[in-house]
Amino acid sequence: MSLLIYLLASLVFTVMLGFLIAERRGRKIKPAERLVVLLVLLSVLALSFWELYRY
């Protein structure tokens, strides 16, 4: 389970970095895209805290 959390976190970080690069190049990022990335990031954080405090 913790490996899945790390993989999801790295995926979200990569997507957010891609969004930053795309915005610097002039591409507009849709609010729906931002919302999806934010929701995935929050779920990864919730899963990681749940893993930490489960024991």
PDB file of N, H, CA, C and O in Angstrom:
ATOM      1  N   MET A   1       0.821  -1.196   0.000  1.00  0.00           N
ATOM      2  CA  MET A   1       0.000   0.000   0.000  1.00  0.00           C
ATOM      3  C   MET A   1       0.862   1.255   0.000  1.00  0.00           C
ATOM      4  O   MET A   1       0.536   2.233  -0.673  1.00  0.00           O
ATOM      5  N   SER A   2       1.955   1.233   0.749  1.00  0.00           N
ATOM      6  H   SER A   2       2.220   0.439   1.295  1.00  0.00           H
ATOM      7  CA  SER A   2       2.793   2.436   0.803  1.00  0.00           C
ATOM      8  C   SER A   2       3.494   2.678  -0.534  1.00  0.00           C
ATOM      9  O   SER A   2       3.741   3.826  -0.904  1.00  0.00           O
ATOM     10  N   LEU A   3       3.814   1.612  -1.257  1.00  0.00           N
ATOM     11  H   LEU A   3       3.614   0.679  -0.957  1.00  0.00           H
ATOM     12  CA  LEU A   3       4.418   1.788  -2.578  1.00  0.00           C
ATOM     13  C   LEU A   3       3.436   2.469  -3.523  1.00  0.00           C
ATOM     14  O   LEU A   3       3.827   3.318  -4.325  1.00  0.00           O
ATOM     15  N   LEU A   4       2.174   2.100  -3.429  1.00  0.00           N
ATOM     16  H   LEU A   4       1.856   1.411  -2.778  1.00  0.00           H
ATOM     17  CA  LEU A   4       1.148   2.733  -4.254  1.00  0.00           C
ATOM     18  C   LEU A   4       1.028   4.218  -3.932  1.00  0.00           C
ATOM     19  O   LEU A   4       0.851   5.036  -4.834  1.00  0.00           O
ATOM     20  N   ILE A   5       1.121   4.567  -2.665  1.00  0.00           N
ATOM     21  H   ILE A   5       1.264   3.902  -1.932  1.00  0.00           H
ATOM     22  CA  ILE A   5       1.045   5.971  -2.262  1.00  0.00           C
ATOM     23  C   ILE A   5       2.222   6.751  -2.834  1.00  0.00           C
ATOM     24  O   ILE A   5       2.046   7.860  -3.339  1.00  0.00           O
ATOM     25  N   TYR A   6       3.411   6.184  -2.758  1.00  0.00           N
ATOM     26  H   TYR A   6       3.554   5.284  -2.348  1.00  0.00           H
ATOM     27  CA  TYR A   6       4.578   6.870  -3.306  1.00  0.00           C
ATOM     28  C   TYR A   6       4.483   7.017  -4.818  1.00  0.00           C
ATOM     29  O   TYR A   6       4.873   8.048  -5.366  1.00  0.00           O
ATOM     30  N   LEU A   7       3.972   6.001  -5.493  1.00  0.00           N
ATOM     31  H   LEU A   7       3.656   5.164  -5.048  1.00  0.00           H
ATOM     32  CA  LEU A   7       3.811   6.092  -6.940  1.00  0.00           C
ATOM     33  C   LEU A   7       2.790   7.158  -7.319  1.00  0.00           C
ATOM     34  O   LEU A   7       3.012   7.924  -8.257  1.00  0.00           O
ATOM     35  N   LEU A   8       1.677   7.211  -6.600  1.00  0.00           N
ATOM     36  H   LEU A   8       1.496   6.588  -5.839  1.00  0.00           H
ATOM     37  CA  LEU A   8       0.672   8.239  -6.875  1.00  0.00           C
ATOM     38  C   LEU A   8       1.207   9.638  -6.589  1.00  0.00           C
ATOM     39  O   LEU A   8       0.944  10.575  -7.343  1.00  0.00           O
ATOM     40  N   ALA A   9       1.951   9.773  -5.507  1.00  0.00           N
ATOM     41  H   ALA A   9       2.164   9.012  -4.894  1.00  0.00           H
ATOM     42  CA  ALA A   9       2.513  11.085  -5.168  1.00  0.00           C
ATOM     43  C   ALA A   9       3.501  11.542  -6.233  1.00  0.00           C
ATOM     44  O   ALA A   9       3.505  12.713  -6.610  1.00  0.00           O
ATOM     45  N   SER A  10       4.332  10.638  -6.717  1.00  0.00           N
ATOM     46  H   SER A  10       4.329   9.686  -6.411  1.00  0.00           H
ATOM     47  CA  SER A  10       5.289  11.027  -7.754  1.00  0.00           C
ATOM     48  C   SER A  10       4.576  11.350  -9.060  1.00  0.00           C
ATOM     49  O   SER A  10       5.004  12.239  -9.796  1.00  0.00           O
ATOM     50  N   LEU A  11       3.491  10.636  -9.353  1.00  0.00           N
ATOM     51  H   LEU A  11       3.144   9.914  -8.755  1.00  0.00           H
ATOM     52  CA  LEU A  11       2.717  10.933 -10.555  1.00  0.00           C
ATOM     53  C   LEU A  11       2.073  12.312 -10.466  1.00  0.00           C
ATOM     54  O   LEU A  11       2.103  13.076 -11.430  1.00  0.00           O
ATOM     55  N   VAL A  12       1.495  12.629  -9.321  1.00  0.00           N
ATOM     56  H   VAL A  12       1.470  12.008  -8.537  1.00  0.00           H
ATOM     57  CA  VAL A  12       0.870  13.942  -9.139  1.00  0.00           C
ATOM     58  C   VAL A  12       1.914  15.045  -9.220  1.00  0.00           C
ATOM     59  O   VAL A  12       1.666  16.090  -9.823  1.00  0.00           O
ATOM     60  N   PHE A  13       3.079  14.822  -8.620  1.00  0.00           N
ATOM     61  H   PHE A  13       3.280  13.973  -8.131  1.00  0.00           H
ATOM     62  CA  PHE A  13       4.145  15.822  -8.686  1.00  0.00           C
ATOM     63  C   PHE A  13       4.580  16.048 -10.127  1.00  0.00           C
ATOM     64  O   PHE A  13       4.800  17.188 -10.538  1.00  0.00           O
ATOM     65  N   THR A  14       4.703  14.974 -10.894  1.00  0.00           N
ATOM     66  H   THR A  14       4.524  14.048 -10.560  1.00  0.00           H
ATOM     67  CA  THR A  14       5.108  15.097 -12.291  1.00  0.00           C
ATOM     68  C   THR A  14       4.061  15.848 -13.101  1.00  0.00           C
ATOM     69  O   THR A  14       4.408  16.678 -13.941  1.00  0.00           O
ATOM     70  N   VAL A  15       2.791  15.567 -12.860  1.00  0.00           N
ATOM     71  H   VAL A  15       2.509  14.892 -12.178  1.00  0.00           H
ATOM     72  CA  VAL A  15       1.727  16.261 -13.589  1.00  0.00           C
ATOM     73  C   VAL A  15       1.703  17.736 -13.225  1.00  0.00           C
ATOM     74  O   VAL A  15       1.529  18.585 -14.099  1.00  0.00           O
ATOM     75  N   MET A  16       1.874  18.052 -11.945  1.00  0.00           N
ATOM     76  H   MET A  16       2.015  17.363 -11.235  1.00  0.00           H
ATOM     77  CA  MET A  16       1.894  19.459 -11.536  1.00  0.00           C
ATOM     78  C   MET A  16       3.085  20.189 -12.140  1.00  0.00           C
ATOM     79  O   MET A  16       2.964  21.343 -12.551  1.00  0.00           O
ATOM     80  N   LEU A  17       4.229  19.529 -12.195  1.00  0.00           N
ATOM     81  H   LEU A  17       4.328  18.592 -11.860  1.00  0.00           H
ATOM     82  CA  LEU A  17       5.402  20.129 -12.828  1.00  0.00           C
ATOM     83  C   LEU A  17       5.149  20.351 -14.315  1.00  0.00           C
ATOM     84  O   LEU A  17       5.548  21.375 -14.870  1.00  0.00           O
ATOM     85  N   GLY A  18       4.491  19.402 -14.954  1.00  0.00           N
ATOM     86  H   GLY A  18       4.167  18.570 -14.503  1.00  0.00           H
ATOM     87  CA  GLY A  18       4.130  19.565 -16.362  1.00  0.00           C
ATOM     88  C   GLY A  18       3.184  20.730 -16.574  1.00  0.00           C
ATOM     89  O   GLY A  18       3.300  21.451 -17.565  1.00  0.00           O
ATOM     90  N   PHE A  19       2.241  20.924 -15.646  1.00  0.00           N
ATOM     91  H   PHE A  19       2.147  20.338 -14.841  1.00  0.00           H
ATOM     92  CA  PHE A  19       1.336  22.066 -15.734  1.00  0.00           C
ATOM     93  C   PHE A  19       2.104  23.379 -15.635  1.00  0.00           C
ATOM     94  O   PHE A  19       1.829  24.320 -16.379  1.00  0.00           O
ATOM     95  N   LEU A  20       3.065  23.442 -14.718  1.00  0.00           N
ATOM     96  H   LEU A  20       3.288  22.677 -14.113  1.00  0.00           H
ATOM     97  CA  LEU A  20       3.856  24.667 -14.581  1.00  0.00           C
ATOM     98  C   LEU A  20       4.642  24.966 -15.848  1.00  0.00           C
ATOM     99  O   LEU A  20       4.707  26.113 -16.291  1.00  0.00           O
ATOM    100  N   ILE A  21       5.237  23.936 -16.429  1.00  0.00           N
ATOM    101  H   ILE A  21       5.185  23.004 -16.069  1.00  0.00           H
ATOM    102  CA  ILE A  21       5.999  24.129 -17.668  1.00  0.00           C
ATOM    103  C   ILE A  21       5.071  24.554 -18.800  1.00  0.00           C
ATOM    104  O   ILE A  21       5.416  25.435 -19.587  1.00  0.00           O
ATOM    105  N   ALA A  22       3.899  23.935 -18.886  1.00  0.00           N
ATOM    106  H   ALA A  22       3.618  23.219 -18.247  1.00  0.00           H
ATOM    107  CA  ALA A  22       2.946  24.283 -19.947  1.00  0.00           C
ATOM    108  C   ALA A  22       2.448  25.713 -19.793  1.00  0.00           C
ATOM    109  O   ALA A  22       2.270  26.416 -20.788  1.00  0.00           O
ATOM    110  N   GLU A  23       2.221  26.154 -18.556  1.00  0.00           N
ATOM    111  H   GLU A  23       2.365  25.583 -17.748  1.00  0.00           H
ATOM    112  CA  GLU A  23       1.771  27.530 -18.345  1.00  0.00           C
ATOM    113  C   GLU A  23       2.851  28.530 -18.729  1.00  0.00           C
ATOM    114  O   GLU A  23       2.549  29.600 -19.256  1.00  0.00           O
ATOM    115  N   ARG A  24       4.097  28.192 -18.471  1.00  0.00           N
ATOM    116  H   ARG A  24       4.343  27.323 -18.042  1.00  0.00           H
ATOM    117  CA  ARG A  24       5.182  29.104 -18.847  1.00  0.00           C
ATOM    118  C   ARG A  24       5.319  29.207 -20.361  1.00  0.00           C
ATOM    119  O   ARG A  24       5.766  30.228 -20.883  1.00  0.00           O
ATOM    120  N   ARG A  25       4.935  28.150 -21.058  1.00  0.00           N
ATOM    121  H   ARG A  25       4.572  27.321 -20.634  1.00  0.00           H
ATOM    122  CA  ARG A  25       5.009  28.164 -22.524  1.00  0.00           C
ATOM    123  C   ARG A  25       3.769  28.781 -23.157  1.00  0.00           C
ATOM    124  O   ARG A  25       3.696  28.904 -24.379  1.00  0.00           O
ATOM    125  N   GLY A  26       2.803  29.167 -22.350  1.00  0.00           N
ATOM    126  H   GLY A  26       2.861  29.067 -21.357  1.00  0.00           H
ATOM    127  CA  GLY A  26       1.648  29.880 -22.868  1.00  0.00           C
ATOM    128  C   GLY A  26       0.375  29.071 -22.980  1.00  0.00           C
ATOM    129  O   GLY A  26      -0.641  29.605 -23.424  1.00  0.00           O
ATOM    130  N   ARG A  27       0.386  27.818 -22.600  1.00  0.00           N
ATOM    131  H   ARG A  27       1.212  27.385 -22.239  1.00  0.00           H
ATOM    132  CA  ARG A  27      -0.838  27.010 -22.670  1.00  0.00           C
ATOM    133  C   ARG A  27      -1.695  27.283 -21.445  1.00  0.00           C
ATOM    134  O   ARG A  27      -1.208  27.298 -20.314  1.00  0.00           O
ATOM    135  N   LYS A  28      -2.975  27.497 -21.692  1.00  0.00           N
ATOM    136  H   LYS A  28      -3.370  27.484 -22.610  1.00  0.00           H
ATOM    137  CA  LYS A  28      -3.901  27.713 -20.578  1.00  0.00           C
ATOM    138  C   LYS A  28      -4.328  26.364 -20.012  1.00  0.00           C
ATOM    139  O   LYS A  28      -4.726  25.464 -20.753  1.00  0.00           O
ATOM    140  N   ILE A  29      -4.240  26.236 -18.700  1.00  0.00           N
ATOM    141  H   ILE A  29      -3.917  26.967 -18.099  1.00  0.00           H
ATOM    142  CA  ILE A  29      -4.665  25.018 -18.024  1.00  0.00           C
ATOM    143  C   ILE A  29      -6.118  25.205 -17.588  1.00  0.00           C
ATOM    144  O   ILE A  29      -6.460  26.201 -16.950  1.00  0.00           O
ATOM    145  N   LYS A  30      -6.962  24.247 -17.936  1.00  0.00           N
ATOM    146  H   LYS A  30      -6.685  23.438 -18.455  1.00  0.00           H
ATOM    147  CA  LYS A  30      -8.384  24.351 -17.600  1.00  0.00           C
ATOM    148  C   LYS A  30      -8.581  24.160 -16.095  1.00  0.00           C
ATOM    149  O   LYS A  30      -7.845  23.408 -15.456  1.00  0.00           O
ATOM    150  N   PRO A  31      -9.583  24.848 -15.535  1.00  0.00           N
ATOM    151  CA  PRO A  31      -9.856  24.668 -14.100  1.00  0.00           C
ATOM    152  C   PRO A  31     -10.218  23.231 -13.742  1.00  0.00           C
ATOM    153  O   PRO A  31      -9.919  22.777 -12.637  1.00  0.00           O
ATOM    154  N   ALA A  32     -10.854  22.513 -14.654  1.00  0.00           N
ATOM    155  H   ALA A  32     -11.097  22.882 -15.551  1.00  0.00           H
ATOM    156  CA  ALA A  32     -11.198  21.116 -14.373  1.00  0.00           C
ATOM    157  C   ALA A  32      -9.937  20.261 -14.236  1.00  0.00           C
ATOM    158  O   ALA A  32      -9.881  19.361 -13.398  1.00  0.00           O
ATOM    159  N   GLU A  33      -8.929  20.544 -15.059  1.00  0.00           N
ATOM    160  H   GLU A  33      -8.974  21.275 -15.740  1.00  0.00           H
ATOM    161  CA  GLU A  33      -7.665  19.809 -14.955  1.00  0.00           C
ATOM    162  C   GLU A  33      -6.998  20.082 -13.616  1.00  0.00           C
ATOM    163  O   GLU A  33      -6.486  19.169 -12.969  1.00  0.00           O
ATOM    164  N   ARG A  34      -7.008  21.334 -13.209  1.00  0.00           N
ATOM    165  H   ARG A  34      -7.424  22.076 -13.735  1.00  0.00           H
ATOM    166  CA  ARG A  34      -6.425  21.684 -11.910  1.00  0.00           C
ATOM    167  C   ARG A  34      -7.173  20.999 -10.769  1.00  0.00           C
ATOM    168  O   ARG A  34      -6.562  20.518  -9.814  1.00  0.00           O
ATOM    169  N   LEU A  35      -8.493  20.960 -10.878  1.00  0.00           N
ATOM    170  H   LEU A  35      -8.990  21.350 -11.653  1.00  0.00           H
ATOM    171  CA  LEU A  35      -9.311  20.352  -9.835  1.00  0.00           C
ATOM    172  C   LEU A  35      -9.028  18.860  -9.705  1.00  0.00           C
ATOM    173  O   LEU A  35      -8.939  18.340  -8.593  1.00  0.00           O
ATOM    174  N   VAL A  36      -8.888  18.176 -10.825  1.00  0.00           N
ATOM    175  H   VAL A  36      -8.960  18.598 -11.728  1.00  0.00           H
ATOM    176  CA  VAL A  36      -8.605  16.743 -10.785  1.00  0.00           C
ATOM    177  C   VAL A  36      -7.261  16.487 -10.124  1.00  0.00           C
ATOM    178  O   VAL A  36      -7.145  15.600  -9.278  1.00  0.00           O
ATOM    179  N   VAL A  37      -6.246  17.254 -10.500  1.00  0.00           N
ATOM    180  H   VAL A  37      -6.340  17.974 -11.187  1.00  0.00           H
ATOM    181  CA  VAL A  37      -4.919  17.073  -9.903  1.00  0.00           C
ATOM    182  C   VAL A  37      -4.958  17.387  -8.415  1.00  0.00           C
ATOM    183  O   VAL A  37      -4.337  16.682  -7.619  1.00  0.00           O
ATOM    184  N   LEU A  38      -5.678  18.431  -8.029  1.00  0.00           N
ATOM    185  H   LEU A  38      -6.183  19.003  -8.675  1.00  0.00           H
ATOM    186  CA  LEU A  38      -5.783  18.786  -6.615  1.00  0.00           C
ATOM    187  C   LEU A  38      -6.496  17.699  -5.816  1.00  0.00           C
ATOM    188  O   LEU A  38      -6.083  17.377  -4.702  1.00  0.00           O
ATOM    189  N   LEU A  39      -7.558  17.134  -6.372  1.00  0.00           N
ATOM    190  H   LEU A  39      -7.894  17.395  -7.277  1.00  0.00           H
ATOM    191  CA  LEU A  39      -8.275  16.067  -5.675  1.00  0.00           C
ATOM    192  C   LEU A  39      -7.417  14.819  -5.521  1.00  0.00           C
ATOM    193  O   LEU A  39      -7.444  14.173  -4.473  1.00  0.00           O
ATOM    194  N   VAL A  40      -6.655  14.476  -6.557  1.00  0.00           N
ATOM    195  H   VAL A  40      -6.633  15.001  -7.408  1.00  0.00           H
ATOM    196  CA  VAL A  40      -5.766  13.311  -6.453  1.00  0.00           C
ATOM    197  C   VAL A  40      -4.683  13.572  -5.423  1.00  0.00           C
ATOM    198  O   VAL A  40      -4.342  12.683  -4.643  1.00  0.00           O
ATOM    199  N   LEU A  41      -4.136  14.784  -5.410  1.00  0.00           N
ATOM    200  H   LEU A  41      -4.412  15.507  -6.044  1.00  0.00           H
ATOM    201  CA  LEU A  41      -3.108  15.122  -4.431  1.00  0.00           C
ATOM    202  C   LEU A  41      -3.655  15.037  -3.007  1.00  0.00           C
ATOM    203  O   LEU A  41      -2.988  14.507  -2.119  1.00  0.00           O
ATOM    204  N   LEU A  42      -4.852  15.550  -2.788  1.00  0.00           N
ATOM    205  H   LEU A  42      -5.394  15.980  -3.510  1.00  0.00           H
ATOM    206  CA  LEU A  42      -5.455  15.478  -1.457  1.00  0.00           C
ATOM    207  C   LEU A  42      -5.752  14.046  -1.046  1.00  0.00           C
ATOM    208  O   LEU A  42      -5.602  13.693   0.124  1.00  0.00           O
ATOM    209  N   SER A  43      -6.170  13.223  -1.988  1.00  0.00           N
ATOM    210  H   SER A  43      -6.292  13.510  -2.938  1.00  0.00           H
ATOM    211  CA  SER A  43      -6.426  11.822  -1.638  1.00  0.00           C
ATOM    212  C   SER A  43      -5.134  11.088  -1.321  1.00  0.00           C
ATOM    213  O   SER A  43      -5.115  10.225  -0.443  1.00  0.00           O
ATOM    214  N   VAL A  44      -4.049  11.416  -2.022  1.00  0.00           N
ATOM    215  H   VAL A  44      -4.063  12.117  -2.735  1.00  0.00           H
ATOM    216  CA  VAL A  44      -2.749  10.809  -1.710  1.00  0.00           C
ATOM    217  C   VAL A  44      -2.296  11.231  -0.321  1.00  0.00           C
ATOM    218  O   VAL A  44      -1.787  10.410   0.442  1.00  0.00           O
ATOM    219  N   LEU A  45      -2.476  12.502   0.014  1.00  0.00           N
ATOM    220  H   LEU A  45      -2.889  13.169  -0.606  1.00  0.00           H
ATOM    221  CA  LEU A  45      -2.112  12.964   1.352  1.00  0.00           C
ATOM    222  C   LEU A  45      -2.957  12.284   2.422  1.00  0.00           C
ATOM    223  O   LEU A  45      -2.442  11.899   3.472  1.00  0.00           O
ATOM    224  N   ALA A  46      -4.247  12.137   2.159  1.00  0.00           N
ATOM    225  H   ALA A  46      -4.665  12.449   1.306  1.00  0.00           H
ATOM    226  CA  ALA A  46      -5.116  11.468   3.130  1.00  0.00           C
ATOM    227  C   ALA A  46      -4.713  10.011   3.306  1.00  0.00           C
ATOM    228  O   ALA A  46      -4.690   9.506   4.429  1.00  0.00           O
ATOM    229  N   LEU A  47      -4.396   9.333   2.212  1.00  0.00           N
ATOM    230  H   LEU A  47      -4.414   9.744   1.300  1.00  0.00           H
ATOM    231  CA  LEU A  47      -3.954   7.942   2.302  1.00  0.00           C
ATOM    232  C   LEU A  47      -2.650   7.814   3.069  1.00  0.00           C
ATOM    233  O   LEU A  47      -2.476   6.882   3.854  1.00  0.00           O
ATOM    234  N   SER A  48      -1.735   8.744   2.846  1.00  0.00           N
ATOM    235  H   SER A  48      -1.876   9.501   2.208  1.00  0.00           H
ATOM    236  CA  SER A  48      -0.452   8.654   3.537  1.00  0.00           C
ATOM    237  C   SER A  48      -0.617   8.911   5.032  1.00  0.00           C
ATOM    238  O   SER A  48       0.021   8.238   5.842  1.00  0.00           O
ATOM    239  N   PHE A  49      -1.466   9.878   5.417  1.00  0.00           N
ATOM    240  H   PHE A  49      -1.984  10.425   4.759  1.00  0.00           H
ATOM    241  CA  PHE A  49      -1.707  10.093   6.840  1.00  0.00           C
ATOM    242  C   PHE A  49      -2.425   8.905   7.458  1.00  0.00           C
ATOM    243  O   PHE A  49      -2.169   8.551   8.609  1.00  0.00           O
ATOM    244  N   TRP A  50      -3.326   8.288   6.697  1.00  0.00           N
ATOM    245  H   TRP A  50      -3.534   8.575   5.762  1.00  0.00           H
ATOM    246  CA  TRP A  50      -4.026   7.112   7.204  1.00  0.00           C
ATOM    247  C   TRP A  50      -3.043   5.972   7.426  1.00  0.00           C
ATOM    248  O   TRP A  50      -3.150   5.240   8.411  1.00  0.00           O
ATOM    249  N   GLU A  51      -2.083   5.817   6.513  1.00  0.00           N
ATOM    250  H   GLU A  51      -1.996   6.411   5.713  1.00  0.00           H
ATOM    251  CA  GLU A  51      -1.058   4.779   6.670  1.00  0.00           C
ATOM    252  C   GLU A  51      -0.177   5.063   7.891  1.00  0.00           C
ATOM    253  O   GLU A  51       0.200   4.144   8.617  1.00  0.00           O
ATOM    254  N   LEU A  52       0.147   6.340   8.110  1.00  0.00           N
ATOM    255  H   LEU A  52      -0.160   7.087   7.520  1.00  0.00           H
ATOM    256  CA  LEU A  52       1.015   6.691   9.232  1.00  0.00           C
ATOM    257  C   LEU A  52       0.336   6.445  10.571  1.00  0.00           C
ATOM    258  O   LEU A  52       0.944   5.890  11.487  1.00  0.00           O
ATOM    259  N   TYR A  53      -0.918   6.855  10.688  1.00  0.00           N
ATOM    260  H   TYR A  53      -1.412   7.306   9.945  1.00  0.00           H
ATOM    261  CA  TYR A  53      -1.592   6.802  11.982  1.00  0.00           C
ATOM    262  C   TYR A  53      -2.425   5.547  12.180  1.00  0.00           C
ATOM    263  O   TYR A  53      -3.126   5.422  13.183  1.00  0.00           O
ATOM    264  N   ARG A  54      -2.357   4.626  11.244  1.00  0.00           N
ATOM    265  H   ARG A  54      -1.787   4.727  10.429  1.00  0.00           H
ATOM    266  CA  ARG A  54      -3.119   3.392  11.373  1.00  0.00           C
ATOM    267  C   ARG A  54      -2.547   2.512  12.470  1.00  0.00           C
ATOM    268  O   ARG A  54      -3.285   1.779  13.128  1.00  0.00           O
ATOM    269  N   TYR A  55      -1.252   2.578  12.670  1.00  0.00           N
ATOM    270  H   TYR A  55      -0.652   3.173  12.136  1.00  0.00           H
ATOM    271  CA  TYR A  55      -0.605   1.683  13.638  1.00  0.00           C
ATOM    272  C   TYR A  55      -0.627   2.285  15.013  1.00  0.00           C
ATOM    273  O   TYR A  55      -0.129   1.678  15.961  1.00  0.00           O
TER     274      TYR A  55
END
